[in-house]
Amino acid sequence: MCKKIPASIHLNMTLNNLLILFSALLLISCARNITTGSGTDDLVIYPSPPDTARIQFLTRISSSHDVTGSHKSFSQFIMGKEEERFINKPYGVAVGKGKIYICDTYIHGLDVIDMDKSKFTQFIPGGKGELKVPINCFVDENGYLYIADSERKQVIIFDEEGKYVACLGEADNFRPTDVFVLDNKIWVSNLLGHQIVVYSNDSSHELLNAFPEVNKDNPQSLFSPTNLFVTDTKVYVTDFGDFKIKSFSHAGEFVGAVGSYGQSIGQFSRPKGIAVDRDTNLFVVDAGFENAQIFNKEGNLLMFFGGNYKGPGDMWLPAKVTLDYNNLKYFEKFVDPAYDLKYLVLVTNQFGPDKLNIYGAVEPRKSPQTLGTKKAVSGKRKKRNSGKQGPLF
Protein backbone atom coordinates (compact mmCIF):
# COMPACT_ATOMS: atom_id res chain seq x y z
CA MET A 1 0.00 0.00 0.00
CA CYS A 2 1.41 3.39 -1.00
CA LYS A 3 1.99 5.89 1.74
CA LYS A 4 0.46 9.30 1.15
CA ILE A 5 3.00 12.15 0.90
CA PRO A 6 2.07 15.28 2.88
CA ALA A 7 1.23 18.44 0.90
CA SER A 8 4.14 20.34 2.52
CA ILE A 9 6.62 17.81 1.13
CA HIS A 10 4.99 18.13 -2.32
CA LEU A 11 5.51 21.90 -2.14
CA ASN A 12 9.19 21.53 -1.14
CA MET A 13 9.79 19.11 -4.01
CA THR A 14 8.19 21.56 -6.47
CA LEU A 15 10.32 24.44 -5.20
CA ASN A 16 13.48 22.33 -5.46
CA ASN A 17 12.62 21.35 -9.04
CA LEU A 18 12.06 25.00 -9.97
CA LEU A 19 15.40 25.93 -8.38
CA ILE A 20 17.17 23.25 -10.42
CA LEU A 21 15.39 24.44 -13.59
CA PHE A 22 16.34 28.06 -12.81
CA SER A 23 20.03 27.10 -12.41
CA ALA A 24 20.06 25.14 -15.65
CA LEU A 25 18.45 27.95 -17.60
CA LEU A 26 20.83 30.47 -16.07
CA LEU A 27 23.78 28.40 -17.29
CA ILE A 28 22.28 28.35 -20.79
CA SER A 29 21.83 32.11 -20.69
CA CYS A 30 25.46 32.67 -19.66
CA ALA A 31 26.65 30.52 -22.56
CA ARG A 32 25.15 32.82 -25.22
CA ASN A 33 28.51 34.28 -26.17
CA ILE A 34 29.31 31.13 -28.16
CA THR A 35 29.05 31.82 -31.89
CA THR A 36 29.30 29.75 -35.04
CA GLY A 37 31.18 32.44 -36.95
CA SER A 38 30.12 33.33 -40.48
CA GLY A 39 27.90 30.28 -40.86
CA THR A 40 30.06 28.48 -43.41
CA ASP A 41 32.79 25.87 -43.43
CA ASP A 42 34.81 27.48 -46.21
CA LEU A 43 37.05 30.51 -46.24
CA VAL A 44 36.19 33.12 -48.89
CA ILE A 45 39.10 35.30 -49.95
CA TYR A 46 39.78 37.60 -52.87
CA PRO A 47 41.72 37.19 -55.09
CA SER A 48 41.88 33.41 -55.08
CA PRO A 49 45.10 31.47 -54.44
CA PRO A 50 47.90 31.52 -55.41
CA ASP A 51 47.52 35.34 -55.44
CA THR A 52 47.90 37.10 -52.11
CA ALA A 53 44.53 37.59 -50.42
CA ARG A 54 43.48 41.22 -49.93
CA ILE A 55 39.80 40.86 -48.99
CA GLN A 56 38.21 38.22 -46.75
CA PHE A 57 34.47 37.78 -46.31
CA LEU A 58 33.86 37.79 -42.57
CA THR A 59 30.12 37.54 -41.84
CA ARG A 60 26.69 38.85 -42.76
CA ILE A 61 23.78 40.44 -40.89
CA SER A 62 20.18 40.12 -42.08
CA SER A 63 18.06 40.19 -38.93
CA SER A 64 18.07 40.89 -35.21
CA HIS A 65 18.87 37.24 -34.47
CA ASP A 66 22.18 37.60 -36.30
CA VAL A 67 23.08 40.26 -33.73
CA THR A 68 21.54 38.99 -30.51
CA GLY A 69 21.58 35.25 -31.20
CA SER A 70 18.56 32.96 -31.47
CA HIS A 71 19.35 30.70 -28.50
CA LYS A 72 16.76 30.52 -25.73
CA SER A 73 17.81 32.08 -22.46
CA PHE A 74 16.25 32.37 -19.02
CA SER A 75 14.93 35.83 -19.86
CA GLN A 76 13.24 34.42 -22.95
CA PHE A 77 11.76 31.62 -20.82
CA ILE A 78 10.27 34.11 -18.39
CA MET A 79 9.26 36.92 -20.80
CA GLY A 80 8.85 35.10 -24.08
CA LYS A 81 11.07 35.00 -27.15
CA GLU A 82 11.77 38.39 -28.74
CA GLU A 83 10.26 38.75 -32.20
CA GLU A 84 12.84 38.57 -34.97
CA ARG A 85 13.19 41.81 -36.92
CA PHE A 86 14.61 41.86 -40.41
CA ILE A 87 16.67 44.20 -42.55
CA ASN A 88 14.21 44.49 -45.42
CA LYS A 89 15.45 46.65 -48.29
CA PRO A 90 18.71 48.34 -47.31
CA TYR A 91 20.50 51.03 -49.24
CA GLY A 92 22.89 53.32 -47.37
CA VAL A 93 25.04 52.24 -44.42
CA ALA A 94 27.17 54.27 -42.02
CA VAL A 95 29.23 53.46 -38.94
CA GLY A 96 29.80 55.71 -35.96
CA LYS A 97 30.05 55.63 -32.16
CA GLY A 98 30.05 51.83 -32.08
CA LYS A 99 26.84 51.55 -34.10
CA ILE A 100 25.94 50.52 -37.65
CA TYR A 101 23.14 52.55 -39.27
CA ILE A 102 21.33 51.02 -42.26
CA CYS A 103 18.85 53.00 -44.36
CA ASP A 104 15.88 50.65 -44.79
CA THR A 105 13.47 52.07 -47.36
CA TYR A 106 10.86 49.40 -46.56
CA ILE A 107 10.30 50.61 -42.98
CA HIS A 108 10.83 54.32 -43.80
CA GLY A 109 13.56 54.37 -41.21
CA LEU A 110 16.89 52.92 -40.18
CA ASP A 111 18.00 49.60 -38.74
CA VAL A 112 20.51 50.28 -35.96
CA ILE A 113 23.04 47.72 -34.70
CA ASP A 114 24.71 48.55 -31.39
CA MET A 115 27.89 46.48 -31.50
CA ASP A 116 28.85 47.13 -27.89
CA LYS A 117 25.47 46.13 -26.44
CA SER A 118 24.64 43.46 -29.05
CA LYS A 119 21.32 45.18 -29.73
CA PHE A 120 19.25 45.52 -32.90
CA THR A 121 16.74 48.38 -32.98
CA GLN A 122 14.84 50.32 -35.60
CA PHE A 123 14.88 54.11 -35.79
CA ILE A 124 11.57 55.37 -37.20
CA PRO A 125 11.20 59.00 -36.13
CA GLY A 126 7.97 60.97 -36.33
CA GLY A 127 6.97 64.62 -36.31
CA LYS A 128 9.49 66.98 -37.88
CA GLY A 129 11.94 64.11 -38.30
CA GLU A 130 9.59 61.75 -40.14
CA LEU A 131 11.35 59.86 -42.93
CA LYS A 132 9.85 58.82 -46.26
CA VAL A 133 12.56 57.25 -48.43
CA PRO A 134 15.89 57.39 -46.56
CA ILE A 135 18.54 56.60 -49.16
CA ASN A 136 21.90 57.33 -47.51
CA CYS A 137 23.18 58.46 -44.14
CA PHE A 138 26.30 59.70 -42.37
CA VAL A 139 27.42 59.85 -38.72
CA ASP A 140 29.80 62.64 -37.70
CA GLU A 141 32.41 62.58 -34.92
CA ASN A 142 29.85 63.87 -32.39
CA GLY A 143 27.39 61.09 -33.16
CA TYR A 144 25.01 63.34 -35.11
CA LEU A 145 23.09 61.48 -37.81
CA TYR A 146 22.49 63.00 -41.27
CA ILE A 147 19.94 61.28 -43.54
CA ALA A 148 19.39 62.00 -47.24
CA ASP A 149 15.69 61.42 -47.95
CA SER A 150 14.98 61.40 -51.70
CA GLU A 151 11.19 61.61 -51.44
CA ARG A 152 11.09 64.21 -48.68
CA LYS A 153 13.74 66.07 -50.72
CA GLN A 154 15.66 67.11 -47.64
CA VAL A 155 18.59 66.11 -45.46
CA ILE A 156 17.32 65.52 -41.93
CA ILE A 157 19.68 65.88 -38.95
CA PHE A 158 19.36 64.14 -35.57
CA ASP A 159 21.55 64.39 -32.47
CA GLU A 160 23.31 61.49 -30.74
CA GLU A 161 20.13 60.63 -28.82
CA GLY A 162 18.02 60.50 -31.97
CA LYS A 163 16.28 63.83 -31.41
CA TYR A 164 15.39 65.97 -34.41
CA VAL A 165 17.75 68.92 -34.89
CA ALA A 166 17.12 70.45 -38.30
CA CYS A 167 16.56 69.80 -42.00
CA LEU A 168 18.11 71.42 -45.04
CA GLY A 169 17.53 71.54 -48.76
CA GLU A 170 16.48 73.83 -51.55
CA ALA A 171 12.78 74.34 -52.15
CA ASP A 172 12.93 73.47 -55.86
CA ASN A 173 15.04 71.28 -58.11
CA PHE A 174 16.50 69.36 -55.16
CA ARG A 175 16.63 65.61 -54.51
CA PRO A 176 19.41 64.53 -52.15
CA THR A 177 20.81 61.05 -52.72
CA ASP A 178 23.86 61.06 -50.44
CA VAL A 179 25.39 63.15 -47.66
CA PHE A 180 28.90 63.50 -46.22
CA VAL A 181 30.23 65.68 -43.38
CA LEU A 182 33.81 67.00 -43.23
CA ASP A 183 35.58 70.21 -42.19
CA ASN A 184 32.42 71.60 -40.61
CA LYS A 185 30.66 71.35 -43.95
CA ILE A 186 27.76 69.21 -45.17
CA TRP A 187 28.23 67.88 -48.71
CA VAL A 188 25.11 66.68 -50.53
CA SER A 189 24.66 65.08 -53.96
CA ASN A 190 21.66 66.66 -55.68
CA LEU A 191 20.26 64.35 -58.34
CA LEU A 192 17.74 66.82 -59.78
CA GLY A 193 20.11 69.78 -59.77
CA HIS A 194 23.01 67.77 -61.26
CA GLN A 195 25.41 69.20 -58.65
CA ILE A 196 27.14 68.75 -55.34
CA VAL A 197 25.73 71.24 -52.84
CA VAL A 198 27.75 72.37 -49.80
CA TYR A 199 26.26 73.80 -46.59
CA SER A 200 27.85 75.10 -43.42
CA ASN A 201 27.51 72.69 -40.53
CA ASP A 202 26.25 75.16 -37.94
CA SER A 203 22.88 76.48 -36.85
CA SER A 204 22.52 78.59 -40.01
CA HIS A 205 23.18 75.77 -42.52
CA GLU A 206 24.16 78.43 -44.99
CA LEU A 207 24.51 77.43 -48.65
CA LEU A 208 28.24 77.80 -49.37
CA ASN A 209 28.79 76.35 -52.81
CA ALA A 210 27.32 74.25 -55.62
CA PHE A 211 29.36 72.59 -58.38
CA PRO A 212 30.07 71.86 -61.17
CA GLU A 213 28.37 74.26 -63.56
CA VAL A 214 25.38 72.59 -65.18
CA ASN A 215 26.22 71.94 -68.84
CA LYS A 216 24.94 68.80 -70.53
CA ASP A 217 27.48 69.17 -73.32
CA ASN A 218 30.47 69.28 -70.98
CA PRO A 219 31.82 65.83 -70.03
CA GLN A 220 33.17 67.33 -66.80
CA SER A 221 29.65 68.12 -65.60
CA LEU A 222 27.42 65.76 -63.62
CA PHE A 223 24.51 64.05 -65.33
CA SER A 224 23.09 61.93 -62.47
CA PRO A 225 25.11 62.38 -59.26
CA THR A 226 24.12 59.73 -56.74
CA ASN A 227 26.76 58.68 -54.20
CA LEU A 228 29.69 60.70 -52.92
CA PHE A 229 32.75 60.48 -50.69
CA VAL A 230 34.87 63.38 -49.45
CA THR A 231 38.57 63.19 -48.52
CA ASP A 232 40.89 65.92 -47.26
CA THR A 233 41.55 67.06 -50.82
CA LYS A 234 38.90 65.63 -53.17
CA VAL A 235 35.20 65.07 -53.63
CA TYR A 236 34.40 61.76 -55.38
CA VAL A 237 31.00 61.45 -57.05
CA THR A 238 29.22 58.55 -58.72
CA ASP A 239 27.82 59.93 -61.98
CA PHE A 240 25.29 57.18 -62.61
CA GLY A 241 24.19 58.81 -65.87
CA ASP A 242 27.73 58.90 -67.26
CA PHE A 243 28.93 55.51 -65.86
CA LYS A 244 31.92 57.17 -64.20
CA ILE A 245 33.31 58.15 -60.84
CA LYS A 246 34.27 61.80 -61.12
CA SER A 247 36.47 63.73 -58.71
CA PHE A 248 36.63 67.43 -57.91
CA SER A 249 38.63 69.69 -55.63
CA HIS A 250 36.88 71.07 -52.55
CA ALA A 251 36.41 74.30 -54.51
CA GLY A 252 34.57 72.41 -57.23
CA GLU A 253 37.26 72.19 -59.91
CA PHE A 254 37.19 69.03 -62.02
CA VAL A 255 40.14 66.70 -61.27
CA GLY A 256 39.51 63.49 -63.20
CA ALA A 257 37.30 60.46 -63.83
CA VAL A 258 37.48 56.67 -63.47
CA GLY A 259 35.63 54.10 -65.56
CA SER A 260 33.28 54.03 -68.54
CA TYR A 261 30.26 52.07 -69.71
CA GLY A 262 30.94 48.48 -70.72
CA GLN A 263 31.31 44.84 -69.70
CA SER A 264 35.11 44.76 -69.41
CA ILE A 265 37.20 44.84 -66.24
CA GLY A 266 37.40 48.39 -64.92
CA GLN A 267 34.17 49.45 -66.62
CA PHE A 268 30.74 49.95 -65.06
CA SER A 269 27.18 48.86 -65.67
CA ARG A 270 25.29 50.38 -62.71
CA PRO A 271 27.81 52.13 -60.43
CA LYS A 272 26.45 53.12 -57.04
CA GLY A 273 28.15 53.36 -53.64
CA ILE A 274 31.76 54.54 -53.36
CA ALA A 275 34.38 54.84 -50.61
CA VAL A 276 38.08 55.73 -50.39
CA ASP A 277 40.52 54.14 -47.96
CA ARG A 278 43.50 55.79 -46.26
CA ASP A 279 45.78 54.73 -49.11
CA THR A 280 43.53 56.57 -51.61
CA ASN A 281 42.20 53.33 -53.07
CA LEU A 282 38.71 53.82 -54.52
CA PHE A 283 35.98 51.22 -53.87
CA VAL A 284 33.04 51.19 -56.31
CA VAL A 285 29.95 49.00 -55.92
CA ASP A 286 28.25 48.00 -59.19
CA ALA A 287 24.66 46.79 -58.96
CA GLY A 288 24.83 45.41 -62.51
CA PHE A 289 27.97 43.33 -62.05
CA GLU A 290 27.00 42.70 -58.40
CA ASN A 291 30.54 43.24 -57.22
CA ALA A 292 32.89 45.86 -55.86
CA GLN A 293 35.91 47.07 -57.82
CA ILE A 294 38.99 48.66 -56.25
CA PHE A 295 41.08 51.26 -58.11
CA ASN A 296 44.36 52.84 -57.01
CA LYS A 297 44.93 56.60 -56.87
CA GLU A 298 46.00 56.60 -60.53
CA GLY A 299 42.64 55.09 -61.51
CA ASN A 300 44.02 51.65 -62.36
CA LEU A 301 41.98 48.61 -61.37
CA LEU A 302 43.58 46.60 -58.56
CA MET A 303 40.99 43.86 -58.03
CA PHE A 304 37.30 43.12 -57.56
CA PHE A 305 35.31 41.00 -55.12
CA GLY A 306 31.77 39.68 -54.70
CA GLY A 307 29.82 38.44 -57.70
CA ASN A 308 26.34 37.17 -58.57
CA TYR A 309 24.85 35.57 -55.49
CA LYS A 310 25.53 31.87 -55.02
CA GLY A 311 26.39 31.92 -51.33
CA PRO A 312 27.85 34.02 -48.50
CA GLY A 313 30.38 36.55 -49.77
CA ASP A 314 28.50 37.14 -53.02
CA MET A 315 26.22 40.12 -53.66
CA TRP A 316 22.64 40.65 -54.75
CA LEU A 317 21.91 44.13 -56.13
CA PRO A 318 24.48 45.86 -53.90
CA ALA A 319 23.91 49.55 -53.19
CA LYS A 320 26.46 51.01 -50.79
CA VAL A 321 30.01 50.41 -49.58
CA THR A 322 31.39 51.88 -46.35
CA LEU A 323 34.84 51.49 -44.77
CA ASP A 324 35.48 51.44 -41.03
CA TYR A 325 38.76 51.52 -39.11
CA ASN A 326 37.38 51.92 -35.59
CA ASN A 327 35.45 48.75 -34.80
CA LEU A 328 37.82 45.96 -35.77
CA LYS A 329 37.61 44.30 -32.35
CA TYR A 330 34.07 43.08 -33.01
CA PHE A 331 35.06 41.17 -36.16
CA GLU A 332 38.65 40.05 -35.60
CA LYS A 333 37.39 36.64 -34.43
CA PHE A 334 36.25 35.94 -38.00
CA VAL A 335 39.64 36.69 -39.56
CA ASP A 336 41.73 33.73 -40.64
CA PRO A 337 44.86 33.41 -38.44
CA ALA A 338 47.09 33.80 -41.51
CA TYR A 339 45.98 37.45 -41.91
CA ASP A 340 45.92 40.76 -40.08
CA LEU A 341 42.79 42.88 -40.33
CA LYS A 342 43.41 46.43 -41.64
CA TYR A 343 39.86 47.75 -41.85
CA LEU A 344 36.26 46.69 -42.43
CA VAL A 345 34.35 46.87 -45.72
CA LEU A 346 30.56 46.92 -45.36
CA VAL A 347 28.32 46.37 -48.40
CA THR A 348 24.50 46.45 -48.45
CA ASN A 349 22.48 44.10 -50.67
CA GLN A 350 18.96 45.21 -51.56
CA PHE A 351 17.83 41.65 -52.26
CA GLY A 352 18.82 38.11 -51.31
CA PRO A 353 19.33 36.43 -47.93
CA ASP A 354 22.43 38.42 -46.91
CA LYS A 355 21.43 42.06 -46.53
CA LEU A 356 24.68 43.40 -45.02
CA ASN A 357 27.96 41.77 -46.01
CA ILE A 358 30.97 42.50 -43.85
CA TYR A 359 34.38 41.94 -45.39
CA GLY A 360 37.85 42.65 -44.07
CA ALA A 361 40.73 44.26 -45.91
CA VAL A 362 43.52 41.92 -44.87
CA GLU A 363 47.24 41.42 -45.31
CA PRO A 364 49.43 38.40 -44.57
CA ARG A 365 50.92 38.26 -41.09
CA LYS A 366 54.60 39.10 -40.91
CA SER A 367 55.12 35.67 -39.38
CA PRO A 368 53.08 33.51 -41.76
CA GLN A 369 50.81 30.88 -40.28
CA THR A 370 49.10 28.05 -42.07
CA LEU A 371 45.48 28.39 -43.10
CA GLY A 372 44.57 25.52 -40.80
CA THR A 373 41.86 23.15 -41.91
CA LYS A 374 39.82 25.75 -43.79
CA LYS A 375 39.74 25.51 -47.56
CA ALA A 376 40.31 28.81 -49.36
CA VAL A 377 37.90 29.61 -52.17
CA SER A 378 37.15 32.74 -54.14
CA GLY A 379 33.52 33.69 -54.04
CA LYS A 380 32.22 30.12 -54.37
CA ARG A 381 30.98 27.59 -51.84
CA LYS A 382 31.10 23.84 -51.85
CA LYS A 383 29.26 23.51 -48.58
CA ARG A 384 27.15 25.79 -46.39
CA ASN A 385 26.27 25.52 -42.73
CA SER A 386 22.51 25.77 -42.38
CA GLY A 387 22.62 25.96 -38.59
CA LYS A 388 21.48 29.07 -36.77
CA GLN A 389 24.09 31.66 -35.99
CA GLY A 390 24.78 32.62 -32.41
CA PRO A 391 25.15 36.16 -31.10
CA LEU A 392 27.47 38.12 -33.36
CA PHE A 393 29.14 40.47 -30.90
N, C-alpha and C positions, 0 to 999 in steps of 0.2 A: 504494500500500500504506500502510495507516494505521500510524503509529508508536505503539508502546505507551507509555503515560504511567506513570512510576514511582509506586509506592504512596505514597511520601512526598509527592509533589505532589498526589495524590488527597486525602490527609489535610489538607494545607494549604488546598485548595479548599473542603473540607467545613467546616473551622474558620472560614474567611472568610465562607462563606454563613451559618453560624450567628450570626456576629458582626453581619452585616447584618440578619438576622432579629431579633436581640435589640434592635438600635437602633431598628428600625421599630416593634416592639411597645412599647418604652419610650416612644416618642413618642405612641403611641396611648393608653398609660396616663396620661401627663401631660396629655392633652387631655380628661380625664373631667369637668372642671369645666364643660364646655359643657352647657347645659340648654335644653330646648324650652319652658320655662315651664309654663303650666297645661294644656298639651295641647289647646288650642282656638284657633281663629282669631278668635273674637268676644269682645268685652268684655261681661261680665255685671255690671250695676250696678243698684242698687235705691235709690230708685224710678226708674222709667224716665224718659228725657227727655220733656218739657222740665224736669221737676222736678230739683232739685239732688240729685246722687247722695250718699248717706250710707253705703252698704255696697257694697263691691266683692268679688266672688268672686275669690280669688287662686289657689288650687290645691287638690288633694286628695291624700290618702295612703291607699293600700289594701294595700300590700305592702312588703317590704323593698327591692324594686327601685325603688320610687318615692323611696326615701331614698338608696340607694347608687348607683343607676344600673344599667342592664342592659347597658352596653357592655363588650365583652371587653377585658381589660387583660393585661399581661404576667404578673401574679400569677395571673390566672385561667388563662392558658395553661400555666403551670408546675404549679399546684396544682388546677386544675379549677374550673369555674364554681360559685359558691356557690348552694346551693338557695334558691329564692325562698320566703319565709315571708309568710303573709297575715294581715291583720287579719280575723278571722272573724266574730264577733258582738259588736261593741263596745257598751258602755253608757257608763260614766263616763269622763271625761277630765280630767286635771289637768296643769298646767305648773309646773315649778320647777327651778332650778339648771341651766337650759339643756336640760332634757329634757321630753318629752311622754310622759305615762303614760296608757295606755288600758286600762280594765278589759275583758278579753276573756273572756266567760263560756264560750266554746267550749273554750278551753285551760285553764280554771281558773287563770288567771293574768293577767299584764299584758303588753301589748306596749309596749316602751320605745324611744323615738326620741331618740337623742343628737344634737342639732342641731349641736353644735360639732364632733363627730367624724364626722358623717354615718354613724352606725351604727344598725342596727335589731336589737334583741335582745328576748328574751322572758323575763319574770321569773315563774318557776313554783317558788316555795319549797316545801320539804318540812318534815317534823318539826313543831315547834310552830307554825310559820308557814304550814302547808299551807292553801291556799285551796280553797273549794268553788264558790261562786257570787259572785265579786267584782262588786259592783254599781257602787259609786262609790268615789272615792279623793280624797285631798288631800295636797299637799306643803307642809310648813311652811318657814319662812325658814331653818332649819338643814338642810334636805334630808331630814327625816324623812318617811316615807310612811305614811299612814293609810288603811286599806282597809276599807270596810263590806261584809261578807260576809253576805248574807241567809240562806243555808242554814246556814252555821256559826253564825249568830246572834251574831256578835261583830264588834268592830272590832279589826283586827290592825295592830300598829305595827312598822315596820322603820326602822333607821337609814339614814344616807346611803349606806352600803355594801351595803344590802340584807339586813342581819342582823336576825333576829327580836329585838324588844325586849320587847313585852308584848301582851296582849290585854285587852279590857274589854267588859263587857256584863252585863246582869242574867241571872240563871239562868232565870227564867220570864217569859213575856209580853214577849219582846224580839226584834225583828227589825229590825236597822239597815238603812236604805236609802240613807243619805247621811251624810257626815261633813265637818265644817268646823272649822278651828283658828284661834282669834283670842284675844288677851289672855290667853294662857296657860291657855286653856280649850278643851276638846274638845266640840263641839256635834254631837249625833247625832239624826237623825230616826228614831223608833221606830214602825214601821208597826203592829205588834201592840198596842203600848201607847197608840197615838193621842196621842203627846206628843213634844216635843223634850226630850232628856235631855242634861244638861250635866255634864261631869267636869272635874276639875282636871288640867292637863297637867304632872304631875310623877310621881315614882315611885309615889305612892299611888293615883293615878287615882280620887280620892275623888268620890263622887256629890254634886254641888253643888245641882242643881235639876232639876225636871221640870215642864213646862208645856205647854199650859194644863190646867186641871182637866177631867177626862174627864166630859163631859155630852152625850149624844147629842141632847138637845133644845135645846142652846145653839148658835146659829149661829157663835159665836166660838170654839167648840171645834174640834178637828181630827178628821176622820173617817178619812182615809187619808193621813197625811203621808209624802211620798216624798222629794222633793229639797228642799235648803235652801241658803241663802246668808246670811252674816252680815256686816253692815257695822259701823261704829263705834257706831251707835245702834240698829239694828234687826236682827231676825231674820226673814228671808223664808222662807216654807214653801209648797211646792206641796201643796195639799190635793186630791189626785186624786179623792177620794170626794165632794168638794163643788164641783169644777170651778172652784176659785179659788186665787189666790195670796194667802195671809194673812200679815200682818206683826205682829210683837210687839216690845216693848221687850226689852232684855237681861234684865230682871227677870221677863219672862213676861207682861206686860200686853198685852192685845189693842190694836192700833193701827188696823188697817184691812184691807180686802180689795180685790182687783182681779179683775174678770172674773166670768163666770157661764156656765152651760151654754147652748149654742146654736150656730147656724151663721153668725151675723152677725160683722162685724168687731169685734174687741175681746172676743169670747166664746171659750170653749174647748170642745174635744171630748175630747182626751186630753192635758192639760197634764203636762209632765214636767220636764226640766231648766230651771233658772233661774240668772240671774246679774245683778249690778248693777254698772254702770260708775261712774266717778268723778263723773259728773254726776247720779247717782241715777236713771239710766234703767234700767228693769227689762226684761231679756230673758227671754222665755218660749218654750220649745220645745213645740210641740204635735204629738204623733205622729199624731193624727187628720187635722189639716189639713196635716201634713207641711211646716210652716213655723216661723218664729220671729217673734214679735210683740214690738215694743218700746213700752213705756209710759213716760211721764214721771213725775216724783215725785208729781204729783197723780193719777196713775192713768189719764190720758188716753192713748189709743193714738196713737203717733207714726207708725209704719209697720210693715210686715212684709216678710220676705224668704224666699226658698226656694220651695217649692211641690212638687206631685207630680212625681216624677222623670221628666224627659224628656232630661236631659243635665246636664253639670257645672254646679254651682251650685244644682241642685234637691236635694230631700231624699227619703229613703226610710225611713220609720219612725224619725225622729230621736229621740234619747234624752237627750242632755246638751248644754248650752252652757257654755262656759268663756271668760272674757276674759283677755287677757294683754297687759301693757304693756312687758314686759322683753325680749322677743326679736324686736323689729321688724326688726332688721338681716338676719335670715334670710329675710324675705319681702318686703322693700322692692322687690326686683327685679321682682316681679309687679305692682306698683302702677302704674296708668296715670300718665304724667307730668303729667296735668292735676290730680292729687290729692296731698295729703299724708296719710300713714298715721298715725292717732291710736292705734289699738290693734288687736289681733287678736281675732277671734271664731271659736272652734273649736266645731264641731258634729259629734257622732257620728251615723252612720246604721247601724241594726242590719241592714239589708238593702241590696241594690243593689250596683253596682260601685264606688261612692265611699264608703268607710267613714268617713273623717274629712275633712270639708269645712273649709277654712280661708278665712275671709273677713277683710276689713279694714274697720274703721270709718274712713271717709275724709272729707276736707273739701277744697273747691277750694283750689288754691294762691292765695296772695295776688296773685301775678303770673300770671294765667291763661295756660295754654298750650293749644294745640289738642289734640284727641284723636288726632291722627296719622291713620294709615290704618285703625285699628281701628273696627269698627262697634259702637256701644253698643246692647245689648239688655237686656231685663229678664226674666231667668229663662228665656229661650228661646234655642235654637240653630238656626241655619240650616245650620251646617257644623261638623263635628268632626274633629279631627286624630287619626287612628288610630295614628300613629307612637308608638314607645316613648319614654317620658320619660327624660331623663337624670338624673344625680344632683341631688337637690333642694337640698341645702345646699352 
